[in-house]
Amino acid sequence: MTTALLLAGRVAAQSCVSEPKPWGFFTNNTIYQTTGNESITYPRFIELTDGSIIATASLNQGYFPVFESLDGGATWEYISDLRDQVNGWGMSAQPALTQITEPMAGYPAGTIFGTGNSWSRNGTSVGTKIDLYASMDRARTWEFVSHVAAGGRPNTTNGETPIWEPYLLQYEGQMAVFYSDQRDPKHGQKLAHQTSTDLKHWGPVVNDVTYDEYLARPGMTVVAFIPPLKKWILVHELPIGNSSSYGVNYPVYYVMADSPLEFGKNKGRPIIIGNNTAPNASPYVVWSSLGGPNGTIVVSDADRSQVYTNRAGGDPDAWEEHYTPAGAVYSRAIQIFKTRPNKLMIYGGEVYDDFGKEKHVPFSATVVSLTDTLKAPVNGTTSAMMRRRSIRK
């Protein structure tokens, strides 16, 4: 990242009308101000064990800029770029981050791992690759670890063979890399994962979400754990040709399982609110201990400012829709702070339709109270849904 771009980002961050307070609530606090033909989409983050936050996003410049906040998102510092070191293709899109909490394959606890989709459409060297990188100095420097998976050229047409949208998770001594996979001739696209214990050799492709209809294209795996239920939840979008569900073409589905490696044993269910609306595209899911004995599942989509919540352990009839002041973002990420379950961080950037239009929407962070958010229904759908559940019982 050039000095000029860094200065532009810092100036923008300092020009907020009301300076965000550390560990406070605020709206659209700039992490980085885009310039030129940059577009921020697909924001991703990891909260480290000490409470600091590492965040990145797809910048459409062939690398992922990495930022750090030590005060709950109030201030940010650019610290590095996560770049392709082996393919000569760049880091094209769809970053993912995780931090291991137990030593693994020679890497100490606290090591940060990153990945993304490295792709090429040009010449004789075309394809998509998901590679693993590691940082042992809090994301200041990165080293290549291994190739995880490879696919064909980046093309979403059914019958093409790329891979997309990685997601990282350490689980029971393994690193799991989830991704969207077009290589199976039985499916236009499916969701799958591979695991490794040594971070060098990766096991076979294991299906997480598949549908019998070839045109179905489940995409964009994100996973969260729900401690009271001892269950895991996976959210994904599900376009099927030109079909539409509740007015959306990329309806959001969720799958629950006893293990994040066993989603394939269960069937997905759509998120529907009040029998009249549904979230659309590139969902993200987190869990908070607030909201009742089951806590609260919180889901975001790509097209709306609101979030979708469930305080009934994933009951399909218990989804609610709530207003937030944050904007819509292509593959918007949300975060519940680990030791502050009332703080919901919503990462900002550009919507899909504005990608590449040089609107200079900044990479930003909004922090809202989850308790207050749960009291903010959209168009009365929450109260109507609760009345219906009461009648049914």
C-alpha positions in Angstrom: 0.0 0.0 0.0 1.5 3.4 -1.0 2.2 6.2 1.4 -0.4 8.4 -0.4 -3.1 5.8 0.2 -2.2 5.4 3.8 -2.3 9.1 4.4 -5.7 9.4 2.7 -7.1 6.7 4.9 -5.7 8.3 8.0 -7.0 11.8 7.1 -10.5 10.3 6.5 -10.4 8.5 9.8 -9.5 11.7 11.6 -12.2 13.8 9.9 -15.2 12.2 11.7 -17.6 14.8 13.0 -17.9 12.9 16.3 -14.8 11.0 17.3 -15.6 7.5 18.3 -14.9 6.6 21.9 -12.8 3.5 22.7 -15.1 0.5 23.3 -18.1 2.8 22.6 -21.0 2.8 20.2 -20.6 4.7 16.9 -21.8 4.7 13.2 -19.7 4.4 10.1 -16.3 5.0 11.6 -13.7 4.9 8.8 -11.1 2.2 8.8 -9.7 3.1 5.4 -10.9 5.6 2.8 -10.7 4.2 -0.7 -9.2 6.2 -3.6 -8.9 5.9 -7.3 -10.5 2.7 -8.6 -10.4 0.8 -5.3 -13.6 -0.8 -4.0 -14.0 -2.3 -0.5 -16.1 -5.4 -0.4 -16.1 -8.7 1.5 -14.8 -7.4 4.9 -13.5 -10.0 7.2 -12.0 -9.9 10.8 -10.7 -11.9 13.7 -10.9 -10.9 17.3 -7.6 -12.0 19.0 -7.5 -13.6 22.4 -6.4 -10.2 23.9 -9.5 -8.4 22.5 -7.7 -6.6 19.7 -9.2 -6.9 16.2 -7.5 -7.6 12.9 -9.6 -6.7 9.9 -9.2 -6.9 6.2 -11.3 -6.7 3.0 -11.2 -7.3 -0.7 -9.8 -4.1 -2.3 -9.8 -5.2 -5.9 -6.1 -4.3 -6.2 -4.6 -7.8 -6.0 -3.9 -7.9 -2.3 -5.8 -7.6 1.1 -4.9 -4.6 3.2 -4.8 -5.5 6.9 -5.7 -3.2 9.8 -5.6 -3.4 13.6 -7.8 -1.9 16.3 -6.9 -2.1 20.0 -9.9 -0.2 21.3 -13.0 -1.9 20.0 -13.0 -0.4 16.5 -12.7 3.3 17.6 -9.3 3.7 16.0 -7.5 1.7 13.3 -3.9 1.3 12.1 -2.8 -0.2 8.8 -0.3 -2.9 9.6 0.4 -5.0 6.4 -0.8 -6.5 3.2 -1.7 -10.1 2.7 -0.3 -10.9 -0.8 0.0 -13.8 -3.1 3.6 -15.1 -2.7 3.5 -18.2 -4.9 1.1 -18.0 -7.9 1.9 -14.7 -9.5 -1.9 -14.0 -9.7 -2.4 -11.8 -6.7 -4.9 -12.1 -3.9 -8.0 -11.5 -6.0 -11.0 -11.6 -3.6 -12.7 -13.2 -0.7 -10.3 -13.0 2.3 -10.6 -15.1 5.5 -8.8 -14.9 8.8 -8.5 -17.0 11.9 -6.3 -17.3 15.0 -5.4 -20.6 16.5 -5.8 -21.0 20.2 -3.8 -24.2 20.5 -0.3 -25.0 19.0 -0.5 -26.6 15.7 2.0 -28.1 13.2 4.9 -26.1 14.7 2.9 -22.8 14.9 2.4 -21.5 18.4 -1.0 -20.6 19.9 -1.9 -17.1 18.8 -0.7 -17.5 15.2 -3.0 -15.8 12.7 -3.8 -17.6 9.5 -5.1 -15.9 6.4 -6.4 -17.0 3.0 -8.4 -15.8 0.0 -9.0 -16.6 -3.6 -6.0 -16.2 -5.8 -7.1 -16.3 -9.5 -6.1 -15.7 -13.0 -8.2 -15.3 -16.2 -5.3 -14.4 -18.5 -3.3 -16.3 -21.0 -2.4 -20.0 -20.6 -2.2 -19.7 -16.8 -5.8 -19.6 -15.6 -7.4 -20.9 -12.4 -8.5 -20.3 -8.9 -6.5 -21.3 -5.8 -7.0 -21.3 -2.1 -3.7 -21.0 -0.3 -2.9 -20.8 3.4 -0.7 -18.1 5.0 0.5 -17.6 8.5 1.7 -14.7 10.7 3.4 -15.1 14.0 3.8 -11.4 14.6 0.2 -10.2 14.9 -0.4 -9.9 11.1 2.7 -7.7 10.5 4.3 -10.2 8.1 3.0 -13.3 6.4 4.5 -16.5 5.2 3.2 -19.1 2.7 2.2 -22.3 4.4 0.6 -24.5 1.7 -1.8 -24.9 -1.2 -5.2 -26.1 0.0 -7.2 -26.5 -3.2 -7.3 -25.5 -6.8 -10.0 -25.1 -9.5 -10.6 -23.8 -12.9 -10.8 -20.3 -14.2 -13.0 -17.8 -12.2 -16.3 -18.1 -13.9 -19.7 -18.6 -12.1 -21.3 -20.3 -15.1 -22.5 -23.8 -14.2 -20.2 -26.3 -15.8 -17.1 -24.3 -15.1 -14.8 -25.6 -12.3 -13.6 -22.8 -10.1 -13.5 -22.7 -6.3 -14.5 -19.7 -4.2 -15.1 -18.1 -0.8 -12.8 -19.8 1.8 -13.6 -19.8 5.5 -11.1 -20.9 8.2 -11.7 -22.7 11.4 -9.4 -24.6 13.9 -11.3 -27.5 15.4 -10.1 -30.4 17.6 -6.5 -30.3 16.4 -7.4 -29.7 12.7 -7.6 -26.7 10.5 -10.7 -26.8 8.4 -10.9 -24.8 5.2 -14.5 -24.5 4.0 -15.2 -23.2 0.4 -17.7 -23.1 -2.5 -16.9 -25.8 -5.1 -18.0 -26.0 -8.7 -15.8 -29.0 -9.6 -18.3 -31.7 -8.9 -20.2 -32.6 -12.1 -23.3 -33.5 -10.0 -23.7 -29.9 -8.8 -23.6 -26.5 -10.3 -22.0 -25.5 -7.0 -21.8 -27.1 -3.6 -20.2 -26.3 -0.2 -17.4 -28.4 1.0 -14.4 -28.5 3.3 -11.0 -30.1 3.7 -9.0 -30.6 6.9 -5.3 -30.9 7.9 -3.4 -31.6 11.0 0.0 -30.7 9.7 -1.1 -27.7 7.5 0.8 -29.2 4.6 -1.3 -32.1 3.5 -5.0 -31.7 3.1 -7.6 -34.5 3.3 -10.3 -35.4 0.9 -13.2 -33.0 -0.1 -16.1 -33.5 2.3 -19.5 -32.2 1.3 -21.2 -29.8 3.7 -24.2 -28.6 1.6 -25.5 -30.1 -1.6 -28.8 -30.1 -3.4 -30.3 -32.6 -5.8 -31.2 -29.9 -8.3 -28.1 -29.2 -10.4 -28.9 -25.5 -10.8 -28.8 -24.9 -7.0 -25.7 -22.9 -6.1 -25.2 -22.8 -2.3 -22.4 -20.3 -1.6 -20.4 -18.4 0.9 -20.0 -20.6 4.0 -19.8 -18.8 7.4 -19.9 -20.8 10.7 -20.6 -20.1 14.3 -20.8 -22.1 17.6 -23.9 -21.9 19.8 -22.7 -23.0 23.3 -26.0 -23.5 25.1 -27.1 -26.0 22.4 -23.6 -27.4 21.8 -24.5 -26.9 18.1 -22.8 -25.3 15.1 -24.6 -23.2 12.5 -23.6 -22.7 8.9 -25.3 -20.0 6.8 -25.2 -19.8 3.0 -27.0 -18.2 0.1 -29.0 -20.4 -2.3 -29.7 -19.2 -5.8 -31.4 -21.7 -8.1 -31.5 -20.5 -11.6 -33.7 -17.5 -11.9 -36.0 -18.6 -9.1 -37.2 -16.2 -6.4 -38.2 -16.7 -2.8 -40.0 -13.9 -0.9 -38.8 -11.4 -3.4 -35.1 -12.4 -3.2 -33.1 -14.4 -5.7 -30.3 -15.4 -3.3 -32.3 -16.5 -0.2 -30.3 -17.2 3.0 -30.4 -20.8 4.4 -28.9 -22.2 7.6 -27.8 -25.7 8.6 -27.2 -26.9 12.2 -25.0 -29.8 13.3 -23.2 -31.3 16.4 -19.8 -30.7 14.7 -18.7 -28.2 12.1 -17.3 -31.1 10.2 -20.7 -32.8 9.9 -23.0 -30.3 8.3 -23.5 -32.7 5.4 -25.6 -34.9 7.7 -28.4 -32.3 7.9 -30.6 -30.3 5.7 -30.7 -26.5 5.3 -33.7 -24.4 6.2 -34.5 -20.9 4.8 -34.6 -17.8 7.0 -38.1 -16.3 6.6 -39.5 -13.5 8.7 -43.2 -13.1 9.2 -44.0 -15.2 6.1 -43.3 -12.1 4.0 -39.6 -11.3 3.8 -36.2 -13.0 3.7 -32.6 -12.0 3.8 -30.8 -11.9 0.5 -27.2 -13.0 -0.5 -23.8 -13.5 1.2 -24.9 -14.0 4.8 -22.7 -13.8 7.9 -23.6 -15.4 11.3 -22.5 -14.8 14.9 -23.8 -15.7 18.3 -24.2 -13.6 21.5 -24.9 -14.9 25.0 -27.5 -12.2 25.5 -31.2 -12.6 24.7 -32.3 -15.5 26.8 -31.2 -19.1 27.8 -30.3 -19.9 24.2 -28.6 -16.5 23.5 -29.1 -14.8 20.2 -28.1 -15.9 16.7 -27.5 -12.9 14.6 -27.4 -13.0 10.8 -26.5 -10.3 8.2 -27.1 -10.3 4.5 -25.7 -8.2 1.6 -28.7 -6.1 0.6 -30.1 -4.5 3.7 -29.0 -2.5 6.7 -31.0 -4.7 9.1 -29.9 -7.9 10.9 -31.9 -11.1 11.4 -32.0 -12.7 14.9 -33.1 -15.9 16.5 -33.4 -16.3 20.3 -35.0 -19.7 20.2 -32.1 -21.9 19.3 -32.6 -21.7 15.6 -36.4 -22.4 15.6 -37.4 -21.7 12.0 -40.5 -19.9 13.2 -38.6 -17.6 15.5 -36.6 -15.4 13.2 -36.9 -11.6 13.7 -35.8 -8.6 11.7 -34.2 -5.6 13.3 -33.1 -2.2 12.2 -29.5 -1.0 12.3 -27.9 2.3 11.2 -25.2 0.5 9.2 -25.4 0.3 5.4 -25.7 -2.7 3.1 -22.4 -4.2 1.9 -21.5 -7.0 -0.4 -20.7 -10.0 1.9 -21.0 -7.8 5.0 -19.4 -9.2 8.1 -20.7 -8.8 11.7 -19.0 -9.3 15.0 -20.0 -9.9 18.6 -17.2 -9.0 20.9 -16.1 -12.0 22.9 -16.2 -10.4 26.4 -18.8 -7.7 25.5 -21.8 -9.6 24.2 -23.9 -6.5 23.9 -21.6 -5.0 21.3 -22.4 -5.8 17.7 -19.9 -4.5 15.2 -21.0 -4.2 11.5 -18.4 -3.8 8.9 -19.0 -1.4 6.0 -18.0 -1.1 2.3 -19.7 -1.2 -1.1 -22.7 -3.0 -2.4 -22.4 -5.4 -5.3 -24.1 -3.1 -7.8 -21.7 -0.3 -7.1 -18.5 -2.3 -7.4 -15.9 -0.6 -9.6 -18.0 2.6 -10.0 -15.4 4.7 -8.0 -18.0 5.8 -5.4 -15.2 5.8 -2.8 -17.3 4.2 -0.1 -14.9 3.7 2.9 -14.1 0.5 4.7 -15.9 1.3 8.0 -17.1 0.0 11.3 -20.4 0.5 13.2 -20.9 -0.6 16.7 -24.4 -0.9 18.1 -26.0 -2.3 21.2 -27.5 -5.7 20.6 -30.0 -5.2 23.4 -31.3 -2.0 21.8 -31.2 -3.6 18.3 -33.5 -6.4 19.5 -36.0 -3.7 20.5 -36.0 -2.2 17.0 -38.3 -4.2 14.7 -38.6 -3.4 11.1 -42.1 -2.6 9.9 -43.7 -4.4 12.8 -42.6 -7.9 11.6 -41.1 -8.9 14.9 -44.2 -8.2 17.0 -46.4 -9.9 14.4 -44.1 -13.0 14.4 -44.2 -13.2 18.2 -48.0 -13.0 18.2 -48.2 -15.9 15.7 -45.9 -18.1 17.7 -47.9 -17.4 20.9 -51.1 -18.4 19.1 -49.5 -21.5 17.7 -48.4 -22.6 21.2 
